Amino acid sequence: MGIAWVKSSDSFSNGNCVEVAEDGSRVLVRDSKHPDGPVLAFTRAEWEAFLEGAKGGEFDGLPGPAVAPCS
């Protein structure tokens, strides 16, 4: 059985989002437009620290590409 990738239910159907999966002790992230492309792997602690920072606004105001949000 393969890895079960999950995309936010708020995502557009055009695929402009990331997908997340668990693989043992790792959390995997990939670009939904390129499912056969590179995959980023994080430990559970790294992933939880990222989520906590994102929820807490730690990344608000960082420069980034002008793209439409997933929701």
DSSP file (Angstrom, degrees, kcal/mol; ACC not computed):
  #  RESIDUE AA STRUCTURE BP1 BP2  ACC     N-H-->O    O-->H-N    N-H-->O    O-->H-N    TCO  KAPPA ALPHA  PHI   PSI    X-CA   Y-CA   Z-CA
    1    1 A M              0   0    0      0, 0.0     3,-0.1     0, 0.0     2,-0.0   0.000 360.0 360.0 360.0 136.5    0.0    0.0    0.0
    2    2 A G        -     0   0    0      1,-0.2     2,-0.2     0, 0.0     0, 0.0  -0.111 360.0 -72.7 -82.2-178.9    1.3    3.4   -0.9
    3    3 A I        -     0   0    0      1,-0.1     2,-0.9    18,-0.0    -1,-0.2  -0.552  43.2-129.0 -75.6 138.0    1.5    6.6    1.1
    4    4 A A        -     0   0    0     18,-0.3    18,-0.4    -2,-0.2     2,-0.3  -0.797  24.9-158.7 -93.2 103.7   -1.8    8.4    1.6
    5    5 A W        -     0   0    0     -2,-0.9     2,-0.4    16,-0.1    16,-0.2  -0.604   4.5-158.0 -83.5 142.0   -1.4   12.0    0.6
    6    6 A V  B     -A   20   0A   0     14,-2.5    14,-2.6    -2,-0.3     2,-0.4  -0.970   8.0-169.6-125.5 135.9   -3.8   14.6    2.0
    7    7 A K        -     0   0    0     -2,-0.4    12,-0.1    12,-0.2     4,-0.0  -0.937  39.5 -90.5-120.3 146.6   -4.7   18.0    0.6
    8    8 A S    >   -     0   0    0     10,-0.5     3,-1.6    -2,-0.4    -1,-0.0  -0.205  25.5-131.4 -54.4 141.3   -6.7   20.7    2.4
    9    9 A S  T 3  S+     0   0    0      1,-0.3    -1,-0.2    -3,-0.0    -2,-0.0   0.648 108.9  62.8 -68.1 -13.3  -10.5   20.5    1.9
   10   10 A D  T 3  S+     0   0    0      2,-0.0    -1,-0.3     0, 0.0    -2,-0.1   0.427  81.3 117.7 -87.7  -0.3  -10.2   24.2    1.2
   11   11 A S    <   -     0   0    0     -3,-1.6    60,-0.2     1,-0.1     2,-0.1  -0.306  68.7-115.3 -69.9 149.0   -7.9   23.7   -1.8
   12   12 A F    >   -     0   0    0     58,-0.3     3,-1.2     1,-0.1    -1,-0.1  -0.456  23.4-119.0 -75.0 157.0   -8.9   24.7   -5.3
   13   13 A S  T 3  S+     0   0    0      1,-0.2    -1,-0.1    -2,-0.1    -2,-0.1   0.560 103.5  81.1 -75.2  -6.6   -9.4   21.9   -7.8
   14   14 A N  T 3  S-     0   0    0      2,-0.1    -1,-0.2     1,-0.1     3,-0.0   0.537 104.1-120.0 -78.0  -4.8   -6.6   23.4  -10.0
   15   15 A G    <   +     0   0    0     -3,-1.2     2,-1.6     1,-0.1    18,-0.2   0.644  63.2 144.9  82.4  14.9   -4.0   21.7   -7.7
   16   16 A N        +     0   0    0     16,-0.1     2,-0.3    53,-0.1    -1,-0.1  -0.320  50.7  77.1 -84.3  55.6   -2.2   24.9   -6.6
   17   17 A C  S    S-     0   0    0     -2,-1.6    15,-2.9    -6,-0.1    16,-0.4  -0.875  79.0 -99.6-147.2 177.8   -1.5   23.5   -3.1
   18   18 A V  E     - B   0  31A   0     -2,-0.3   -10,-0.5    13,-0.2     2,-0.4  -0.713  26.0-143.0-102.0 159.5    0.7   21.2   -1.2
   19   19 A E  E     - B   0  30A   0     11,-2.6    11,-2.1    -2,-0.3     2,-0.4  -0.927  11.9-155.5-119.8 148.2   -0.1   17.7    0.0
   20   20 A V  E     +AB   6  29A   0    -14,-2.6   -14,-2.5    -2,-0.4     2,-0.3  -0.941  14.7 170.9-126.3 144.4    1.0   16.2    3.2
   21   21 A A  E     - B   0  28A   0      7,-2.1     7,-3.3    -2,-0.4     2,-0.4  -0.973  27.2-126.3-146.4 159.2    1.5   12.5    4.2
   22   22 A E  E     + B   0  27A   0    -18,-0.4   -18,-0.3    -2,-0.3     2,-0.3  -0.908  20.0 179.8-107.6 139.1    2.9   10.5    7.1
   23   23 A D  E >   - B   0  26A   0      3,-2.7     3,-1.7    -2,-0.4     2,-0.5  -0.769  63.7 -65.0-137.4  88.4    5.6    7.9    6.6
   24   24 A G  T 3  S-     0   0    0     -2,-0.3    -1,-0.1     1,-0.3     0, 0.0  -0.555 120.2 -10.3  67.5-120.8    6.5    6.3    9.8
   25   25 A S  T 3  S+     0   0    0     -2,-0.5    19,-0.9    -3,-0.1     2,-0.3   0.411 122.9  86.4 -90.8   1.9    8.2    9.0   12.0
   26   26 A R  E <   -BC  23  43A   0     -3,-1.7    -3,-2.7    17,-0.2     2,-0.5  -0.755  64.4-145.6-106.7 150.7    8.4   11.5    9.1
   27   27 A V  E     -BC  22  42A   0     15,-3.0    15,-2.5    -2,-0.3     2,-0.3  -0.968  22.7-155.4-109.1 126.9    5.9   14.1    7.7
   28   28 A L  E     -BC  21  41A   0     -7,-3.3    -7,-2.1    -2,-0.5     2,-0.4  -0.811   9.6-169.8-107.6 143.4    6.2   14.4    3.9
   29   29 A V  E     +BC  20  40A   0     11,-2.4    11,-2.9    -2,-0.3     2,-0.3  -0.997  10.8 167.3-133.2 136.0    5.3   17.5    1.9
   30   30 A R  E     -BC  19  39A   0    -11,-2.1   -11,-2.6    -2,-0.4     2,-0.5  -0.956  41.9 -97.0-143.2 162.7    5.0   17.8   -1.9
   31   31 A D  E >   -B   18   0A   0      7,-0.5     3,-1.3     3,-0.4     6,-0.3  -0.694  27.5-144.9 -79.4 123.9    3.6   20.1   -4.6
   32   32 A S  T 3  S+     0   0    0    -15,-2.9    -1,-0.1    -2,-0.5   -14,-0.1   0.745  99.0  58.1 -66.1 -21.4    0.2   18.9   -5.6
   33   33 A K  T 3  S+     0   0    0    -16,-0.4    -1,-0.3     1,-0.2     3,-0.1   0.699 115.3  36.1 -77.3 -18.9    0.9   20.1   -9.2
   34   34 A H    X   +     0   0    0     -3,-1.3     3,-2.3     1,-0.1    -3,-0.4  -0.561  66.1 165.5-132.6  67.6    4.0   17.8   -9.4
   35   35 A P  T 3  S+     0   0    0      0, 0.0    -1,-0.1     0, 0.0    -3,-0.1   0.704  81.1  49.5 -63.0 -19.2    3.3   14.7   -7.5
   36   36 A D  T 3  S+     0   0    0     -3,-0.1     3,-0.1    -5,-0.0    -2,-0.0   0.375  99.0  91.2 -96.9   4.4    6.3   12.9   -8.9
   37   37 A G  S <  S-     0   0    0     -3,-2.3    -3,-0.0    -6,-0.3     0, 0.0   0.071  90.5 -39.4 -83.4-163.2    8.6   15.8   -8.1
   38   38 A P        -     0   0    0      0, 0.0    -7,-0.5     0, 0.0     2,-0.4  -0.190  52.3-150.7 -62.2 151.2   10.7   16.4   -5.0
   39   39 A V  E     -C   30   0A   0     -9,-0.1     2,-0.4    -3,-0.1    -9,-0.2  -0.990   5.4-142.9-124.7 131.8    9.4   15.6   -1.5
   40   40 A L  E     -C   29   0A   0    -11,-2.9   -11,-2.4    -2,-0.4     2,-0.4  -0.781  16.6-156.8 -91.2 138.3   10.4   17.5    1.6
   41   41 A A  E     +C   28   0A   0     -2,-0.4     2,-0.3   -13,-0.2   -13,-0.2  -0.966  13.3 177.5-121.0 132.4   10.7   15.3    4.7
   42   42 A F  E     -C   27   0A   0    -15,-2.5   -15,-3.0    -2,-0.4     2,-0.1  -0.936  30.6-114.1-129.0 150.6   10.4   16.6    8.3
   43   43 A T  E  >  -C   26   0A   0     -2,-0.3     4,-2.4   -17,-0.2     5,-0.2  -0.405  38.2-107.7 -71.9 163.3   10.5   15.0   11.7
   44   44 A R  H  > S+     0   0    0    -19,-0.9     4,-2.5     1,-0.2     5,-0.2   0.899 122.1  52.1 -59.2 -40.4    7.3   15.1   13.7
   45   45 A A  H  > S+     0   0    0      2,-0.2     4,-2.1     1,-0.2    -1,-0.2   0.905 109.7  48.4 -64.3 -42.0    8.9   17.7   16.0
   46   46 A E  H  > S+     0   0    0      2,-0.2     4,-2.2     1,-0.2    -2,-0.2   0.924 112.6  48.4 -62.8 -44.2    9.9   19.9   13.0
   47   47 A W  H  X S+     0   0    0     -4,-2.4     4,-2.6     1,-0.2    -2,-0.2   0.915 111.8  48.3 -63.9 -44.3    6.5   19.7   11.5
   48   48 A E  H  X S+     0   0    0     -4,-2.5     4,-2.3     1,-0.2    -1,-0.2   0.869 110.5  51.8 -65.9 -35.9    4.7   20.6   14.8
   49   49 A A  H  X S+     0   0    0     -4,-2.1     4,-2.2     2,-0.2    -1,-0.2   0.903 110.6  49.2 -65.3 -40.7    7.1   23.5   15.3
   50   50 A F  H  X S+     0   0    0     -4,-2.2     4,-2.8     2,-0.2    -2,-0.2   0.946 111.9  47.6 -62.1 -48.8    6.2   24.8   11.8
   51   51 A L  H  X S+     0   0    0     -4,-2.6     4,-2.7     1,-0.2     5,-0.2   0.905 111.4  50.7 -60.5 -42.1    2.5   24.4   12.4
   52   52 A E  H  X S+     0   0    0     -4,-2.3     4,-1.8     1,-0.2    -1,-0.2   0.918 112.3  47.1 -62.0 -43.2    2.7   26.2   15.7
   53   53 A G  H  <>S+     0   0    0     -4,-2.2     5,-2.7     2,-0.2     6,-0.5   0.901 112.8  48.9 -64.9 -41.4    4.7   29.1   14.1
   54   54 A A  H ><5S+     0   0    0     -4,-2.8     3,-1.1     1,-0.2    -2,-0.2   0.922 113.1  46.6 -65.4 -43.9    2.2   29.3   11.2
   55   55 A K  H 3<5S+     0   0    0     -4,-2.7    -1,-0.2     1,-0.2    -2,-0.2   0.831 112.1  52.2 -66.2 -31.4   -0.8   29.4   13.6
   56   56 A G  T 3<5S-     0   0    0     -4,-1.8    -1,-0.2    -5,-0.2    -2,-0.2   0.416 116.9-111.5 -86.6   1.5    0.9   32.0   15.8
   57   57 A G  T X 5S+     0   0    0     -3,-1.1     3,-1.3    -4,-0.3    -3,-0.2   0.624  70.6 141.7  81.4  13.5    1.7   34.3   12.9
   58   58 A E  T 3 <S+     0   0    0     -5,-2.7    -4,-0.2     1,-0.3    -5,-0.1   0.777  76.1  41.3 -58.9 -27.6    5.4   33.8   13.0
   59   59 A F  T >  S+     0   0    0     -6,-0.5     3,-1.7    -5,-0.1    -1,-0.3   0.410  83.5 124.3-103.7   0.9    5.6   33.9    9.2
   60   60 A D  T <  S+     0   0    0     -3,-1.3    -4,-0.0     1,-0.2    -6,-0.0  -0.365  76.0  21.0 -61.1 137.5    3.2   36.7    8.6
   61   61 A G  T 3  S+     0   0    0      1,-0.3    -1,-0.2    -2,-0.0    -2,-0.1   0.403  85.2 138.6  85.9  -3.1    4.8   39.5    6.5
   62   62 A L    <   -     0   0    0     -3,-1.7    -1,-0.3     1,-0.1     2,-0.1  -0.519  60.6-108.1 -71.7 141.5    7.6   37.4    5.0
   63   63 A P        +     0   0    0      0, 0.0    -1,-0.1     0, 0.0     0, 0.0  -0.401  53.8 151.4 -68.0 148.6    8.2   38.2    1.4
   64   64 A G        -     0   0    0     -2,-0.1     2,-0.0    -3,-0.1    -3,-0.0  -0.964  47.2 -61.9-163.5 175.3    7.0   35.5   -1.0
   65   65 A P        -     0   0    0      0, 0.0     2,-1.4     0, 0.0     0, 0.0  -0.322  52.2-110.3 -67.5 151.1    5.7   34.9   -4.6
   66   66 A A        +     0   0    0     -2,-0.0     2,-0.3     2,-0.0     0, 0.0  -0.685  63.0 144.2 -83.8  92.3    2.5   36.5   -5.5
   67   67 A V        -     0   0    0     -2,-1.4    -3,-0.0   -51,-0.0     0, 0.0  -0.908  54.2 -99.3-128.8 157.4    0.2   33.5   -5.8
   68   68 A A        -     0   0    0     -2,-0.3    -2,-0.0     1,-0.1     0, 0.0  -0.501  44.6-110.1 -72.5 141.8   -3.4   32.8   -5.0
   69   69 A P        -     0   0    0      0, 0.0    -1,-0.1     0, 0.0   -53,-0.1  -0.253  21.7-117.8 -67.9 163.0   -4.1   31.1   -1.7
   70   70 A C              0   0    0      1,-0.2   -58,-0.3   -59,-0.1   -55,-0.1   0.751 360.0 360.0 -73.8 -24.3   -5.3   27.6   -1.6
   71   71 A S              0   0    0    -60,-0.2    -1,-0.2   -59,-0.0   -60,-0.1   0.466 360.0 360.0 -97.7 360.0   -8.6   28.4    0.1
